[in-house]
Amino acid sequence: MYVEAAQAPDAVREQLHTNAARIARLAQRLRHSPPRAIVTCARGSSDHAATFARYLIETRLGVLTSSAAPSVSSVYESAPDLSGSVVLAISQSGASPDLLAAVSRARSAGARIVAMVNAETSPLAQLADDLIPLRAGAERSVAATKSWIASLAAIVQLVAEWAQDAVLAAQLQQAPEQLERAWQLDWSAAVALLAPLSNLYVIGRGPGLGIAQEAALKLKETCGLHAEALSAAELRHGPMALVRAGFPLLLFTQNDETRAGMETLIAELVAQGAALLVAGMPAPHTQVLPTVGAHPVIEPMLFAQSFYRMVNQLALARGRDPDRPPHLNKVTETI
């Protein structure tokens, strides 16, 4: 896991260069024939990348975006009318049966299939009308890292081209170097706080919610920590009742329109005596984790890169093998 996560900057560098013409053609097609909706289809870590995609597509392009439930196709054998829609399928392996069933039925129901997949010869890649290879290379650790970062980079590249956002496109070209810097940051303070614990909340909002979801999953699978990902807004709808003195929370705060609300939430949590780890902004009376400043759309992938190094260290500190989580396989064959 450690070695593969460290390779993310090179993977993104290769992807941005090699996929540029392919994504430009797809973006031109989407501008010429705008879809009535985008439907994301993914499981596990890839579904967290889809959360990131939803916020980017809806805020930058104004296109309705929703997440598909693969069991609608694979278990209930039903297919909503998807004519005029684009299904964005995201996967590392491109081999999970329920994902393939959902994509196949979506295609039969009139959707155009755009697949972001690391395995270019996979069944999912063969089903795609438009293939965007993640180009992360072989990934043997059960916990996906560099392929997940590559998923976010591919999403940003597509959205920037589709929206003809020259500023975002230019900022994305700096991401490989920024990822290299993010990998070197010292998040050992988080290891010291989290190593003896059994549970925590992981909080994000907007594009940062997908990173919170991904971090919570990695804490579960590599460290045996019960981590629950929540939107900063949803925390106040019930889950806040569990917060008490010393209750641990990890918060991701990219510098966008969500910043003011996150500042208010952090102040409330500090007043309640919670133990806070904060990535992305200075916050008094919390443990601030160092981050690399960047465009707010790029910041979440940089948070993830720093987090991956820390969570590998945390797993080892808790006496676990981050490469071999119990009861898990690299390809999850859900039906």
LINRA-V872458 format. One record per residue. N is the residue number from 1. BURIAL is + if it has 16 or more other C-alpha atoms within 10 Angstrom, else -. D_CENTER is the distance of its C-alpha to the mean C-alpha in Angstrom with 2 decimals. Layout:
# LINRA-V872458
<<N/BURIAL/D_CENTER> <N/BURIAL/D_CENTER>>
This chain:
# LINRA-V872458
<<1/+/16.67> <2/+/17.97> <3/-/19.42> <4/+/16.54> <5/+/14.02> <6/+/16.86> <7/+/16.99> <8/+/13.70> <9/+/15.79> <10/+/18.28> <11/+/15.93> <12/+/14.50> <13/+/18.14> <14/+/19.40> <15/+/16.92> <16/+/17.67> <17/-/21.33> <18/-/21.67> <19/+/19.65> <20/-/21.16> <21/-/24.07> <22/-/22.27> <23/+/19.70> <24/+/22.62> <25/-/24.55> <26/+/21.89> <27/+/21.36> <28/-/25.16> <29/-/25.46> <30/-/23.02> <31/-/25.04> <32/-/28.24> <33/-/27.35> <34/-/24.76> <35/+/23.17> <36/-/24.11> <37/+/20.60> <38/+/17.22> <39/+/16.23> <40/+/12.85> <41/+/13.42> <42/+/11.21> <43/+/11.35> <44/-/9.76> <45/+/6.56> <46/+/6.71> <47/+/7.28> <48/+/4.20> <49/+/3.30> <50/+/6.82> <51/+/6.83> <52/+/5.79> <53/+/8.38> <54/+/10.76> <55/+/11.25> <56/+/11.80> <57/+/14.10> <58/-/16.03> <59/-/16.60> <60/-/17.33> <61/-/19.05> <62/-/20.23> <63/+/19.49> <64/+/19.05> <65/+/15.78> <66/+/15.48> <67/+/13.84> <68/+/16.36> <69/+/17.63> <70/+/18.48> <71/+/21.39> <72/+/23.16> <73/+/23.94> <74/+/24.03> <75/-/25.99> <76/-/27.60> <77/-/28.21> <78/-/27.77> <79/+/26.43> <80/-/26.16> <81/-/27.56> <82/+/24.85> <83/+/27.34> <84/+/26.23> <85/+/22.53> <86/+/19.76> <87/+/17.52> <88/+/14.21> <89/+/13.60> <90/+/10.65> <91/+/11.66> <92/+/12.43> <93/+/15.97> <94/+/16.83> <95/+/19.33> <96/+/18.53> <97/+/21.59> <98/+/20.19> <99/+/17.61> <100/+/20.55> <101/+/22.83> <102/+/20.67> <103/+/20.31> <104/+/24.02> <105/+/25.14> <106/+/23.10> <107/+/24.80> <108/-/28.13> <109/+/27.50> <110/+/27.33> <111/+/23.71> <112/+/22.79> <113/+/20.11> <114/+/17.53> <115/+/15.78> <116/+/13.03> <117/+/14.00> <118/+/14.78> <119/+/18.13> <120/+/20.19> <121/-/23.08> <122/-/21.29> <123/-/22.54> <124/+/19.53> <125/+/20.26> <126/-/23.85> <127/+/23.12> <128/+/21.34> <129/-/23.33> <130/+/21.01> <131/+/19.20> <132/+/16.59> <133/+/16.54> <134/+/13.63> <135/+/16.54> <136/+/15.01> <137/-/18.22> <138/-/19.08> <139/+/16.77> <140/-/18.96> <141/+/17.24> <142/+/16.09> <143/+/12.95> <144/+/10.67> <145/+/9.93> <146/+/11.18> <147/+/10.23> <148/+/6.46> <149/+/7.36> <150/+/9.69> <151/+/7.59> <152/+/6.36> <153/+/10.04> <154/+/11.41> <155/+/10.08> <156/+/11.57> <157/+/14.62> <158/+/15.29> <159/+/15.12> <160/+/17.23> <161/+/19.72> <162/+/19.96> <163/+/20.59> <164/+/22.79> <165/-/21.26> <166/-/23.00> <167/-/21.87> <168/+/18.12> <169/+/18.97> <170/-/21.08> <171/-/18.63> <172/+/16.06> <173/+/18.92> <174/-/18.95> <175/+/15.40> <176/+/16.72> <177/-/19.35> <178/+/17.17> <179/+/14.83> <180/+/18.16> <181/+/19.25> <182/+/16.16> <183/+/16.75> <184/-/20.30> <185/+/19.76> <186/-/21.38> <187/+/19.44> <188/-/22.25> <189/-/23.14> <190/+/20.13> <191/+/21.48> <192/-/24.88> <193/-/23.80> <194/+/21.55> <195/+/23.62> <196/-/26.29> <197/-/24.26> <198/-/23.45> <199/+/21.01> <200/+/19.00> <201/+/16.85> <202/+/13.46> <203/+/13.39> <204/+/11.48> <205/+/12.40> <206/+/11.62> <207/+/8.52> <208/+/8.41> <209/+/8.25> <210/+/4.61> <211/+/4.96> <212/+/8.13> <213/+/7.30> <214/+/5.72> <215/+/8.75> <216/+/11.04> <217/+/10.62> <218/+/11.35> <219/+/14.20> <220/+/15.58> <221/+/15.64> <222/+/16.70> <223/+/18.66> <224/+/20.04> <225/+/19.07> <226/-/18.75> <227/+/15.80> <228/+/15.09> <229/+/12.16> <230/+/13.81> <231/+/13.92> <232/+/16.52> <233/-/18.74> <234/-/18.61> <235/+/19.64> <236/-/23.01> <237/-/23.47> <238/-/24.70> <239/-/22.42> <240/-/24.10> <241/-/27.22> <242/-/26.03> <243/+/25.60> <244/-/28.70> <245/-/30.00> <246/-/27.93> <247/+/24.99> <248/+/21.85> <249/+/18.74> <250/+/15.85> <251/+/14.86> <252/+/12.41> <253/+/14.40> <254/+/13.74> <255/+/17.13> <256/-/17.25> <257/-/19.12> <258/+/17.51> <259/-/19.11> <260/-/22.49> <261/-/21.33> <262/+/19.34> <263/-/22.55> <264/-/24.62> <265/+/22.52> <266/+/22.65> <267/-/26.40> <268/-/26.86> <269/+/25.10> <270/+/27.20> <271/-/30.28> <272/-/29.54> <273/-/29.47> <274/+/25.87> <275/+/24.56> <276/+/21.69> <277/+/19.29> <278/+/18.03> <279/+/15.74> <280/+/16.36> <281/+/19.88> <282/-/23.29> <283/+/24.24> <284/-/27.70> <285/-/28.24> <286/+/24.72> <287/+/23.38> <288/+/21.60> <289/+/19.19> <290/+/19.70> <291/+/17.19> <292/+/17.60> <293/+/18.40> <294/+/17.04> <295/+/16.48> <296/+/14.43> <297/+/11.95> <298/+/11.71> <299/+/11.79> <300/+/8.22> <301/+/7.65> <302/+/11.08> <303/+/10.50> <304/+/8.10> <305/+/10.95> <306/+/13.58> <307/+/12.13> <308/+/12.16> <309/+/15.78> <310/+/16.66> <311/+/15.42> <312/+/17.37> <313/+/20.31> <314/+/20.00> <315/+/20.14> <316/-/23.26> <317/+/24.74> <318/+/24.52> <319/-/26.28> <320/+/23.55> <321/-/22.60> <322/+/18.85> <323/+/19.43> <324/+/21.23> <325/+/19.91> <326/-/22.62> <327/-/22.72> <328/-/19.65> <329/-/19.68> <330/+/17.53> <331/-/17.88> <332/-/17.79> <333/-/20.50> <334/-/20.24> <335/-/22.80>>
